[in-house]
Amino acid sequence: MSLHYTSLLDLSAKLKSGAASPVEVTKAILGRIDAIDSTYLSYTTVTAERAMAQAQAAEAEIAAGFWRGPLHGVPIAVKDLCDTTYAPTAAGMFIHKDRMPSVNATAVDRLEAAGAIMLGKLTMTEGAFGAHHPKMPKPKNPWHLGYWTGASSSGSGAATAAGLCYGSLGSDTGGSIRLPTGACGLSGIKGTWGRVSRFGVCDLAESLDHLGPMARTMADTAALLQVIAGADPNDLTASTVPAPDYLALLGGGIRGLKIGLDEAYVFEGTDPDVAAAIRSALKVFVSLGAIIVPVKVPDMSELGTAWTALCAVETTLAHDATYPSRASEYGPEIAGFLDRGLALTAKEVGDSQIVRDIFKGGMSALFGQVDLLIAPVIPNKVPTVEVWDEIAKSKGDFGNYIKFTAPFNFSGNPTAIMQGGFDSDGLPIGFQLIGPNWSEALLFRAGHTFQMVTDWHTKHPPV
């Protein structure tokens, strides 16, 4: 396998043993970015000089016997809504293209303390909403340039899939870790709300936002979450529930694990290619000793409207300093969403919160019956860029495209995403495992066990 497609943990083992050099690996990845990212546009800023200095420091430390852990010497990158003092943080917004924060996001500091090599900042949609600003880069899907890369962590998906980093951070308000992870053939996790500090992370909707990792395998994703998870005095919404040693808990198999399946929710209206991938994954889980349990998910009939309302009103709070005062500098899609949020009534917002609370209670009850729940990422095949651009004009009515993702932002449940096949157009198909709060270790174990007997995660775009 090419060096740039080596898994994060495989590379880490080579770096620790001296079989690979942080300096040479970083130089190679920077060279690859320079050679091909003009096509994929996954990076908004590349911090090459700083990355090489970090690689040299990592190489010296490892040679001296000081190993910081699995990320030491590994080149990664972060979505451009994570504040960094060493590079602009625009959050995909043209009006913030030169914004230089005074402090790093907590997650960035934790990655650097773990010895990760920070390659730069990854392109994203405007303000982490559904569309890119007309004057900002728009990443391309490495599997097929004419297809959607996923919103809003589009650069994170493209860079990780194209071998331009070994892992990345994305954020997820209605599916934006899971959608690009699925569209680009990766592994990822949206942890329990509060699992990762959001200090220094630009908001879309505070009570729905999650920060999390994207990588090539579930084990790689576990290594990244291990570093960034945990309490933070700068973010009192970050939970004090301790994060266990996710890597140490990957083994043991899943015999007896109860996976819930709501046939109507998962399969009605779902594209045949996607449905076939889910059925195939279920067969694998059964062969590994899991038990598939028929369940009924809580009523979701009002969730789309409620998610849109709550997200819209919280987005207006995030943009209060610049919208509507600088409305002419916004792209039309997010501007329309902000106008929608400003027009909401108190009753609409209150109704949405009640719908949310009832759904959270229903999810808690569901996990009294099963350990995990399975679902697609999207019910459709990955759309073309043109199809998504039309959907993004909807002022937040993304319909079926967030049918399987946004509900779990509402409930805050952790959700792992992994590869499960390819559709008839040759685009990846992802699926989700959803768990009760703080079940990330179980999600990683289930996903890792699946990947030990399948090879979808070893497939890479022809780049």
C-alpha positions as CSV (number, residue, x, y, z in Angstrom):
1,M,0.0,0.0,0.0
2,S,1.2,3.5,-0.8
3,L,2.6,5.5,2.2
4,H,-0.1,8.1,1.9
5,Y,-2.9,5.5,2.3
6,T,-1.3,3.7,5.3
7,S,-3.7,3.8,8.3
8,L,-2.9,6.2,11.1
9,L,-2.1,3.4,13.5
10,D,0.1,1.5,11.1
11,L,2.1,4.6,10.4
12,S,2.3,5.3,14.1
13,A,3.9,1.9,14.7
14,K,6.4,2.5,12.0
15,L,7.3,5.9,13.4
16,K,7.6,4.5,16.9
17,S,9.9,1.7,15.8
18,G,12.1,3.9,13.6
19,A,11.0,2.2,10.4
20,A,9.6,5.5,9.2
21,S,10.7,9.1,9.8
22,P,8.3,11.9,10.8
23,V,10.3,14.3,8.7
24,E,10.2,12.1,5.5
25,V,6.5,11.3,6.0
26,T,5.6,14.9,6.5
27,K,7.7,16.0,3.5
28,A,6.0,13.3,1.4
29,I,2.4,14.4,2.4
30,L,3.2,18.1,1.9
31,G,4.6,17.2,-1.6
32,R,1.4,15.3,-2.3
33,I,-0.7,18.2,-1.2
34,D,1.3,20.5,-3.5
35,A,1.0,18.1,-6.4
36,I,-2.7,17.3,-6.4
37,D,-4.7,19.5,-4.0
38,S,-5.2,22.1,-6.7
39,T,-7.7,19.6,-8.1
40,Y,-9.4,18.6,-4.8
41,L,-9.2,22.0,-3.0
42,S,-9.3,20.3,0.4
43,Y,-7.0,22.8,2.2
44,T,-7.7,26.4,2.7
45,T,-4.3,26.9,4.4
46,V,-1.2,24.7,4.4
47,T,1.2,25.4,7.2
48,A,4.2,23.6,5.6
49,E,7.1,25.4,7.4
50,R,5.5,24.9,10.8
51,A,4.6,21.2,10.0
52,M,8.2,20.5,9.1
53,A,9.4,22.1,12.3
54,Q,7.0,19.9,14.3
55,A,8.2,16.8,12.4
56,Q,11.8,17.5,13.2
57,A,10.9,17.9,16.9
58,A,8.9,14.7,16.8
59,E,11.7,12.8,15.1
60,A,14.2,14.0,17.8
61,E,11.9,13.1,20.6
62,I,11.1,9.6,19.3
63,A,14.8,8.9,18.6
64,A,15.5,9.9,22.3
65,G,12.9,7.4,23.5
66,F,10.2,10.0,24.3
67,W,7.0,8.7,22.6
68,R,3.9,10.8,23.3
69,G,1.5,8.2,22.0
70,P,-0.2,7.0,18.8
71,L,-0.4,10.5,17.2
72,H,3.3,11.3,17.7
73,G,4.8,12.3,14.4
74,V,1.5,11.7,12.4
75,P,0.5,14.4,9.9
76,I,-3.2,15.4,10.4
77,A,-5.3,18.5,9.7
78,V,-8.3,20.3,11.1
79,K,-11.5,21.8,9.8
80,D,-11.2,25.6,9.4
81,L,-13.6,26.3,12.2
82,C,-11.1,25.3,14.8
83,D,-9.3,28.4,16.0
84,T,-5.5,28.4,15.5
85,T,-3.1,31.2,16.3
86,Y,-0.7,30.2,13.5
87,A,-3.2,30.3,10.6
88,P,-6.4,32.2,9.8
89,T,-9.7,30.7,10.9
90,A,-12.5,31.7,8.5
91,A,-15.1,29.0,9.2
92,G,-15.7,29.0,5.4
93,M,-16.8,32.6,5.6
94,F,-15.4,35.2,3.2
95,I,-15.9,38.0,5.8
96,H,-13.6,36.1,8.1
97,K,-11.0,35.0,5.6
98,D,-8.2,36.9,7.4
99,R,-9.4,36.3,11.0
100,M,-6.4,35.4,13.2
101,P,-7.5,34.0,16.6
102,S,-5.5,34.8,19.8
103,V,-5.8,31.3,21.2
104,N,-6.1,27.8,19.8
105,A,-9.2,25.6,20.1
106,T,-8.8,23.1,23.0
107,A,-8.9,20.2,20.5
108,V,-6.0,21.7,18.5
109,D,-3.9,22.2,21.7
110,R,-4.6,18.5,22.7
111,L,-3.6,17.2,19.3
112,E,-0.3,19.2,19.4
113,A,0.4,18.1,22.9
114,A,0.0,14.5,21.7
115,G,2.7,15.2,19.1
116,A,0.6,15.3,16.0
117,I,2.0,17.2,13.0
118,M,-0.5,19.9,12.0
119,L,-0.5,20.2,8.2
120,G,-3.1,23.1,8.0
121,K,-6.7,24.0,7.8
122,L,-9.4,22.2,5.8
123,T,-12.0,23.8,3.5
124,M,-15.6,23.8,4.7
125,T,-19.0,25.2,3.8
126,E,-19.9,28.8,4.8
127,G,-20.4,28.9,8.6
128,A,-20.7,25.1,8.6
129,F,-24.1,25.3,6.9
130,G,-25.0,23.5,3.6
131,A,-23.2,25.4,0.9
132,H,-19.8,27.0,0.2
133,H,-19.5,30.7,-0.1
134,P,-19.2,31.7,-3.8
135,K,-15.7,33.2,-3.2
136,M,-14.3,30.4,-1.1
137,P,-12.9,27.0,-2.3
138,K,-15.3,24.1,-2.9
139,P,-13.6,20.7,-2.4
140,K,-14.0,17.9,-4.9
141,N,-14.8,14.2,-4.1
142,P,-11.7,12.1,-4.8
143,W,-13.9,9.2,-5.9
144,H,-15.5,11.3,-8.6
145,L,-15.1,15.1,-9.1
146,G,-18.7,15.5,-10.2
147,Y,-20.2,14.2,-6.9
148,W,-20.9,15.7,-3.5
149,T,-18.1,15.6,-0.9
150,G,-20.6,16.0,2.0
151,A,-21.4,19.1,4.0
152,S,-20.0,20.8,5.9
153,S,-16.7,19.0,6.7
154,S,-16.1,18.7,3.0
155,G,-12.4,19.4,3.1
156,S,-11.9,17.0,5.9
157,G,-13.5,14.2,3.9
158,A,-11.7,15.0,0.7
159,A,-8.2,15.4,2.3
160,T,-8.5,12.2,4.3
161,A,-9.8,10.2,1.4
162,A,-7.2,11.5,-1.1
163,G,-4.3,10.6,1.2
164,L,-3.5,14.3,2.0
165,C,-3.5,13.6,5.8
166,Y,-3.9,10.6,8.0
167,G,-6.9,11.8,9.9
168,S,-8.8,15.0,10.4
169,L,-11.3,16.8,12.6
170,G,-14.8,17.7,11.4
171,S,-17.9,19.0,13.0
172,D,-21.5,17.8,13.0
173,T,-24.7,19.8,13.5
174,G,-27.0,17.8,11.3
175,G,-24.6,15.2,9.8
176,S,-21.4,17.0,8.8
177,I,-19.0,14.4,10.1
178,R,-21.1,11.6,8.9
179,L,-22.1,12.8,5.5
180,P,-18.6,13.5,4.2
181,T,-17.3,10.4,6.0
182,G,-20.0,8.3,4.1
183,A,-19.5,10.2,0.7
184,C,-15.7,9.8,0.8
185,G,-15.5,6.2,2.1
186,L,-14.0,6.9,5.5
187,S,-14.6,6.0,9.2
188,G,-15.6,8.6,11.7
189,I,-17.5,9.3,14.9
190,K,-19.9,11.9,16.3
191,G,-19.4,11.4,20.0
192,T,-22.0,12.0,22.7
193,W,-22.8,15.7,22.9
194,G,-20.2,17.1,25.3
195,R,-17.7,14.4,24.7
196,V,-15.3,16.9,23.0
197,S,-14.8,20.5,24.0
198,R,-16.1,23.1,21.6
199,F,-13.9,25.9,23.0
200,G,-12.4,27.8,20.1
201,V,-14.7,26.2,17.6
202,C,-16.9,28.5,15.6
203,D,-20.6,27.8,16.2
204,L,-23.3,26.9,13.8
205,A,-25.9,25.9,16.5
206,E,-24.4,25.4,19.9
207,S,-26.7,22.9,21.4
208,L,-26.5,20.7,18.2
209,D,-22.8,21.1,17.4
210,H,-20.3,18.2,17.8
211,L,-16.6,18.1,17.1
212,G,-15.1,14.8,16.1
213,P,-12.5,12.8,14.1
214,M,-12.5,11.3,10.6
215,A,-10.0,8.7,9.5
216,R,-9.6,5.5,7.5
217,T,-10.4,2.9,10.2
218,M,-12.4,2.8,13.3
219,A,-9.2,2.1,15.3
220,D,-7.6,5.3,13.8
221,T,-10.7,7.2,14.8
222,A,-10.5,5.9,18.3
223,A,-6.9,7.1,18.6
224,L,-8.0,10.6,17.6
225,L,-11.0,10.8,19.9
226,Q,-8.9,9.5,22.8
227,V,-6.7,12.6,22.5
228,I,-9.4,15.3,22.1
229,A,-12.1,13.9,24.4
230,G,-12.7,15.1,28.0
231,A,-13.6,17.9,30.3
232,D,-12.4,21.4,29.7
233,P,-12.6,24.4,32.1
234,N,-12.9,26.7,29.1
235,D,-16.1,24.8,27.9
236,L,-18.4,23.9,30.8
237,T,-20.6,22.0,28.3
238,A,-17.8,19.5,27.8
239,S,-18.7,16.5,30.0
240,T,-16.7,15.5,33.1
241,V,-17.5,11.8,32.3
242,P,-14.1,10.2,31.9
243,A,-13.1,9.0,28.5
244,P,-11.9,5.4,28.7
245,D,-8.9,4.0,26.9
246,Y,-10.6,3.4,23.6
247,L,-7.8,1.5,21.9
248,A,-7.4,-0.9,24.8
249,L,-11.1,-1.7,24.6
250,L,-11.2,-2.5,20.8
251,G,-10.8,-6.3,21.3
252,G,-13.1,-8.9,22.7
253,G,-15.5,-9.3,19.8
254,I,-19.2,-8.6,19.7
255,R,-20.8,-12.0,20.5
256,G,-24.2,-11.4,22.1
257,L,-24.3,-7.7,21.1
258,K,-27.9,-6.7,20.4
259,I,-28.2,-4.5,17.3
260,G,-31.6,-2.9,16.8
261,L,-33.2,-2.8,13.4
262,D,-36.3,-0.8,12.5
263,E,-37.1,-2.3,9.0
264,A,-39.5,0.5,8.1
265,Y,-37.2,3.3,9.2
266,V,-34.1,1.8,7.5
267,F,-35.5,0.4,4.3
268,E,-38.6,2.3,3.3
269,G,-37.7,4.8,0.6
270,T,-34.0,3.8,0.7
271,D,-32.1,3.4,-2.5
272,P,-31.7,-0.3,-3.4
273,D,-27.8,-0.1,-3.4
274,V,-27.9,1.5,0.1
275,A,-30.4,-1.1,1.4
276,A,-28.2,-3.9,0.0
277,A,-25.2,-2.6,1.8
278,I,-27.1,-2.4,5.1
279,R,-28.3,-6.0,4.7
280,S,-24.8,-7.1,3.9
281,A,-23.4,-5.4,7.0
282,L,-26.1,-7.1,9.1
283,K,-25.1,-10.5,7.8
284,V,-21.5,-9.8,8.8
285,F,-22.6,-8.7,12.3
286,V,-24.6,-11.9,12.7
287,S,-21.7,-14.0,11.6
288,L,-19.7,-12.3,14.3
289,G,-22.2,-13.3,17.0
290,A,-24.4,-10.2,17.2
291,I,-28.1,-10.5,17.6
292,I,-30.4,-8.5,15.4
293,V,-33.4,-7.3,17.3
294,P,-36.5,-5.8,15.7
295,V,-37.3,-2.4,17.2
296,K,-39.4,0.7,16.5
297,V,-37.5,4.0,16.6
298,P,-39.2,6.9,18.3
299,D,-41.6,9.0,16.2
300,M,-39.5,11.2,13.9
301,S,-42.4,12.8,11.9
302,E,-41.8,16.3,13.4
303,L,-38.0,16.1,13.8
304,G,-37.2,17.7,10.4
305,T,-39.2,20.8,11.1
306,A,-38.0,20.9,14.7
307,W,-34.3,20.5,13.9
308,T,-34.5,23.2,11.2
309,A,-36.2,25.7,13.5
310,L,-33.8,25.1,16.4
311,C,-30.8,25.1,14.2
312,A,-31.9,28.3,12.4
313,V,-32.5,30.3,15.6
314,E,-29.2,29.2,17.2
315,T,-27.4,30.1,14.0
316,T,-28.8,33.6,14.2
317,L,-27.2,33.9,17.7
318,A,-23.8,32.7,16.3
319,H,-24.0,35.4,13.6
320,D,-25.5,38.2,15.6
321,A,-22.4,40.4,15.2
322,T,-22.4,40.3,11.4
323,Y,-25.9,39.4,10.3
324,P,-28.0,41.2,9.1
325,S,-25.5,44.2,9.4
326,R,-23.2,42.7,6.8
327,A,-25.7,40.5,4.9
328,S,-24.4,41.5,1.5
329,E,-21.2,39.7,2.3
330,Y,-22.9,36.4,2.9
331,G,-23.7,33.6,0.4
332,P,-27.3,33.2,-0.5
333,E,-27.9,29.8,1.1
334,I,-26.8,30.7,4.7
335,A,-28.3,34.2,4.4
336,G,-31.7,32.5,3.6
337,F,-31.3,30.2,6.6
338,L,-30.5,33.2,8.9
339,D,-33.5,35.1,7.6
340,R,-35.6,32.0,8.4
341,G,-34.2,31.9,11.9
342,L,-34.9,35.6,12.5
343,A,-38.5,35.1,11.4
344,L,-39.2,32.3,13.8
345,T,-41.7,32.8,16.6
346,A,-41.1,31.9,20.3
347,K,-43.8,29.3,20.0
348,E,-42.1,27.6,17.0
349,V,-38.8,27.5,19.0
350,G,-40.6,26.2,22.1
351,D,-42.4,23.5,20.1
352,S,-39.1,22.4,18.6
353,Q,-37.5,22.0,22.0
354,I,-40.5,19.9,23.3
355,V,-40.2,17.7,20.2
356,R,-36.5,17.3,21.0
357,D,-37.0,16.4,24.6
358,I,-39.6,13.7,23.8
359,F,-37.3,12.2,21.1
360,K,-34.4,12.1,23.6
361,G,-36.6,10.2,26.0
362,G,-37.7,7.8,23.3
363,M,-34.0,7.1,22.4
364,S,-33.2,6.5,26.0
365,A,-36.0,3.9,26.3
366,L,-34.9,2.3,23.0
367,F,-31.5,1.6,24.4
368,G,-33.2,-0.3,27.2
369,Q,-33.9,-3.0,24.6
370,V,-30.8,-3.1,22.5
371,D,-27.1,-2.1,22.7
372,L,-26.8,-0.3,19.4
373,L,-29.0,0.8,16.5
374,I,-28.1,0.5,12.8
375,A,-29.1,3.0,10.1
376,P,-27.8,4.3,6.7
377,V,-26.0,7.6,6.5
378,I,-28.2,8.9,3.7
379,P,-31.1,7.0,2.1
380,N,-29.9,7.9,-1.4
381,K,-26.8,7.3,-3.4
382,V,-24.2,10.1,-3.1
383,P,-25.7,12.9,-5.2
384,T,-24.0,14.9,-7.9
385,V,-22.7,18.4,-7.1
386,E,-25.5,19.9,-9.2
387,V,-28.2,18.0,-7.3
388,W,-26.8,19.0,-3.9
389,D,-26.4,22.6,-4.9
390,E,-30.2,22.7,-5.6
391,I,-30.9,21.1,-2.3
392,A,-28.7,23.6,-0.4
393,K,-30.9,26.5,-1.6
394,S,-33.7,25.1,0.6
395,K,-33.0,27.3,3.7
396,G,-32.5,24.3,5.8
397,D,-35.1,21.9,4.4
398,F,-32.6,19.1,3.5
399,G,-35.3,16.4,3.7
400,N,-34.2,12.9,3.2
401,Y,-30.5,13.8,3.1
402,I,-30.5,14.3,6.9
403,K,-33.2,11.8,7.8
404,F,-30.7,9.5,9.4
405,T,-28.3,12.0,10.8
406,A,-30.0,15.1,12.3
407,P,-32.1,13.1,14.7
408,F,-29.0,12.1,16.6
409,N,-27.8,15.7,16.8
410,F,-31.1,16.4,18.5
411,S,-30.7,13.5,20.9
412,G,-26.9,13.9,21.3
413,N,-26.4,10.1,20.9
414,P,-22.9,9.0,19.8
415,T,-22.8,7.6,16.2
416,A,-20.0,5.8,14.5
417,I,-19.8,5.7,10.7
418,M,-17.9,3.2,8.5
419,Q,-17.8,2.0,4.9
420,G,-20.2,-0.7,3.8
421,G,-19.8,-0.9,0.0
422,F,-20.2,1.0,-3.2
423,D,-23.2,2.1,-5.3
424,S,-23.7,1.5,-9.0
425,D,-22.0,4.8,-9.7
426,G,-18.8,3.7,-7.9
427,L,-19.4,6.0,-5.0
428,P,-18.9,4.8,-1.4
429,I,-21.9,3.7,0.8
430,G,-21.5,4.3,4.5
431,F,-23.6,3.1,7.4
432,Q,-24.1,4.2,11.0
433,L,-24.2,2.5,14.4
434,I,-25.9,4.6,17.0
435,G,-25.5,4.0,20.7
436,P,-26.6,5.3,24.1
437,N,-24.8,8.2,25.6
438,W,-21.1,7.5,26.5
439,S,-21.0,4.3,24.5
440,E,-18.2,5.4,22.2
441,A,-16.0,2.4,23.4
442,L,-18.7,0.0,22.4
443,L,-19.2,1.7,19.0
444,F,-15.5,1.5,18.3
445,R,-15.4,-2.2,19.3
446,A,-18.3,-3.1,17.1
447,G,-16.9,-1.1,14.1
448,H,-13.4,-2.4,14.6
449,T,-14.7,-6.0,14.8
450,F,-16.6,-5.5,11.5
451,Q,-13.5,-4.1,9.8
452,M,-11.4,-7.0,10.9
453,V,-13.4,-9.3,8.6
454,T,-14.3,-6.9,5.8
455,D,-12.1,-4.9,3.5
456,W,-14.2,-1.8,2.5
457,H,-12.0,0.4,4.7
458,T,-9.0,-0.7,2.6
459,K,-10.4,0.8,-0.6
460,H,-9.1,4.1,-1.8
461,P,-9.9,6.4,-4.7
462,P,-7.7,6.1,-7.7
463,V,-5.6,9.2,-6.9
